[in-house]
Structure formats: structure tokens, C-alpha cells
Amino acid sequence: MKEVRAFLFILILAGLLTGIATTPSHGSLIEGLKEWAGLKKAEKKKTIYFCPMHPQIRRDEPGLCPICNMELVEMKEEKTEDTLKLTSYQIQTLGIEFERVEKRPLVKEIYTTGRVSTDERLLRTISVWIKGKSRIVRLFADFTGKTIQRGEPLLTLYNPELVTTQREYLTLLKAGTDKALIESARRRLESWGITEREIKRIERMGRPLKELTIYSPVSGTVMELLVREGQYVEEGTPLFKVAELEKVWIEIDLYEDDISYIQVGTPVEVIPETGRGTILKGRIEFIDPVVDKRRRTVRARLTVENREGLLKPGGFVRVKVKSRVGRVLSMPEGAVVFTGRRAIAFVHEEDGIIKPVEVRVGRRWLYMEEGHRRYHEVLEGLEEGDKVVSKGTFLILAEASLEGMLERFHGKEAPSKSLPAGLEETLEEILKPYEEIRKGLAHDEIKETGRHAETLLRILEKTQPSLKPLFKDLKKAIEELKKAETLDSARQSFSRLSRALIEIIRRYNLSIAHAFYCPMGEESFGYGGWLQPSETLENPYMGKKMSTCGRVLEDVP
């Protein structure tokens, strides 16, 4: 009897459900009741199985890996749309490393070129002290660059006034009557640069010297020789400029964005271009309060000991400025990817989950006080203790791009312009003669510029018709470059050529060359950017005189 009642209850309930189901407003309720009553089975999420040794092998059901015969395991559901999951095997195989975001004692190292000059405080001018006209009879310090010691003879000269004063002195000395007059004549001889030794010699001889030797009052190097033998000079005429070179000045040019790291007293290392590996120490003594309008740099100066004579005035040296930044929140330089508008770091969470995070970077290329690793300051986006990918970032970036993670992460800022057919190949072909032109300008040469410009024009002529409007400005700059007859005009046209190339590369987000920038090039020629295949900076705008002027850009300017 109980079985019959149960059967009738089910029939009635089924009839009620069928009737109510015709009412749209009760649809969700009916579906729930059907599921509760066992008339409808709940849908299950699709389970994926993969091989831990070969993660690319994925199946809808358990089984064995066709490569290694290892049993497939169930993939957990931790991964979300904007994350990437890597197995421990993948992390080990790809050489991916992680490091914590933390506060570190960092320093800023600035590398530049310094110019050696004489210390103006140690520069002396030796002049004629004797009244009237004197004739130079003989020069002992007879060439520029000669090293002289204090008390060493410089020259001999003839002066009638000097001969008369000597006779007066000898007459008074023989008479011996008025000691005050004798002392007055003696002081006059001393004021004209005649030494005690010379005066005693005059006294012994008992007659005046027709030619008088002038001795050096200082030690140093003759920087300028201002007279010649036989020349007539008067009182106050400069004869020599002598500098002590045991200490010299080093003058350096710093970019405006480096000035914040520098102050009076900042330690500096100077490396002479001798190949001996000698490192000289010094400290910043002076910072120019005015920015050079043409170069957009600030001049700073330091004094360096030069007892071995390694530093020659007028020469160049390599300079490393080391400034303490303090303890700042930082991450390794390899942990951040600059995509143009954004800086992205990959944070490692539990179980191999890697998530892209947008960060705001402060001061860049900072070093540990002890060590050679470089770091970037973190202003926003990461917190102390976060674990980020420090090595293998670009492999993660490639994997993320394949899975479309970054496109979802970027949202509307993902690149929207499709790459025209043949553009990348044409640009690679253009960059070969472009590089030859750049190298020529970097060495102050324009002999082959016209020939390479002709090659560029031929490349543009054979490009696809759809690309020619894109190369309109490029072609105009090349035609100007072909006609350039002077180094400055060639650099002017090269700046326009570089601007046109870089604009195309920026438009389509291409990575086919390294970009550099020189503010002095922009000041002189209208644009300071250029491209080159290597990371070794070689400035086409400044040439040999300042070949290392400029900086590498993380993104095309």
C-alpha cells in the first residue's frame, strides 16, 4: 500500500511541475525542483588532465602521456583569466628565478667622460720686474711643457737701468758712508728679481753684470712661453705661465636628471686612459649653478692628485660618480618589462600561479652598495615581501602573450594597428645603409654618405605601393641627406631621417633596433634620437669629441 501511495505522489508532483512549467516566471523555480527531485542532473565543470613533465599534453579524461607514459593528473582550478600557471618542471627547465621586493641600501652610479685641466689656483705668471726696456739674451726654459724647479734659471736679459743701479750700489758700497743708501740700492736690486747669490757675485767681482739671469720663483711646468730670444720687453710684460701639475682639475658634464644624485663631497673615481688600470680618487668640489643652454648639461669639478703625472691637461679620462641613495623599496632590473605606456612585473603566488601587476617605477639602474646587480625603485604596485620573477621575465611574457593574458590585462590599450605586409622586412633592409651613415657621422666622416643615401632611395623605390605613403617623410629626409656637403648639414638631415624612422617603429610597436637619445643633438640639429643595432653607444651628432654622449632609452623616444 505504501509503494502505491509513493507512486501516486510522484505522478501528482510530476503533473504539477509540468503545468507550472508553462509559466515563464516560475522557470527557475521549476528547474531547481527538477534537480532536487532527481529529474535533472546538475551540470559538472569540465575537468582537464595534463602531464607534469610535458604540460602541453592536455586531455579531457585520465590516461597516460603519449611522450613519457606518465599518468596524467587533474589540473586544479586556481588559474584565473589574468594569471598564468607554470609547473615546477617548467620553472626549472626555463631557468626562471624569483626574488623578493624589499628595501635595500642602494647607490647611483653615473659614468661619464672628464676633461683634465690645470688647477687655476696653482697657475702662475712670471713677468718682467725691471724698469725700462730689457732685451732677452738667452732663454733656458725655451719650450712649452718643460718642467722647471724653484730657483732654476729661466732666462738672461740686458737692461741699462739695471746696470746703472748696480754701479750705484757698488759706489755706495766702496764709500761705505751711508748705510741707508746702500740698503735702499740693495732692496731695489732684490725687488727686480736679483737673488742674494747674484748680489754677492756682483760684490765679489766689483763691477756690474751686463747680463742678468732671472731664476724661477716657483716649481711647475711651462704651460705658455710668451717671449723669444732677442725680444725687447718692458716692466710687467708676461714671460711664462707656469702650472703645478701635482694636482689637476677634472671637469665633467652631467645631465639634468643626474644632478639630483650629486652634491659637493660626492666621491668620484677617475680612470686615466693609460691602460694600467689605475684608479684615482676625488670628491666633487664645485657644481655650476647654471645649465649650459646648448648642451643641456651642468658642469661639475673635482681635484685629483697627480703625483705620477698620469693626467695631462687637455686629455680625457673616464669618470665614475657614486652617490648613495639610501634604503629604498626596490626590485631587480630584470623583474620589470617596459611596454611603452606601462611597466609590468610578474608576481609569483602559491602553486606556480604567476600574475602580471602594473607598477610605477621611480629611480632606475641603482646598484647595491656592495655588488654589481642593478635595481629599480618601486613607487606603486608592489609591496615589501612580494615575490617577483627576476630572471626569465621575457619567457613569461612570451607565454602570457600566447595565452592572451596580457591582451586581457591591457584591455583597451592593447595595440590596435595591424602590421602592414612587408613593413618589417623593408625596415630591416633600410637599417643596414642607415647604420653605415650613422657610423660615418660618429667618426666625423661624410665621404660615403651620398652613396648610402642612394642605396636607401633604391630600397624605397622597390617597396610595395601600399608602403610608399608611409615612407614619404623618410624619403624626403634621405634626398636632403644625399645633397649634404658639410658635416653639420648631413647631421641635420640624419636627424630628420631618424625621426621619421622612429615614428614608424613607434606606430607599430616594433623592436628591431636599440634607441638612443642625446639632448645636445636635439639642441643642435632639432632631434636627438637615433637607432643602432648594438648597445655600445656611438653618437652620430657629437662625433669623436663626445662619442659616448647620450643614454639608452627603455623605449623608442
Secondary structure, DSSP 8 states (H G I E B T S, - for coil): -HHHHHHHHHHHHHHHHHHHTTSGGGHHHHHHHHHHHTSS--------EE-SSSTT-EESS--B-TTT--B-EE--S---TT-EE--HHHHHHHT-EEEE-EEEEEEEEEEEEEEEEE-GGGEEEEE--SSS-EEEEEESS-STT-EE-TT-EEEEEE-HHHHHHHHHHHHHHHH---HHHHHHHHHHHHHTT--HHHHHHHHHHTS--SSEEEE-SS-EEEEEE---TT-EE-TT-EEEEEE--SEEEEEEEEEGGGGGG--TT-EEEEEETTSS---EEEEEEEE-SS--TTT-EEEEEEEEE-TT----TT-EEEEEEEEEEEEEEEEEGGGEEE-SS-EEEEEE-GGGEEEEEEEEE-S-SEEESSSS-EEEEEEES--TT-EEEEE-HHHHHHHHHHTTHHHHHHGGGS------TTHHHHHHHHHHHHHHHHHHHHTT--TTHHHHHHHHHHHHHTS-TTTTTTTHHHHHHHHHHHH--SHHHHHHHHHHHHHHHHHHHHHTT--SSEEEE-HHHHHHHS--EEEESSSS---TTTGGGGTT-SEE-SS--
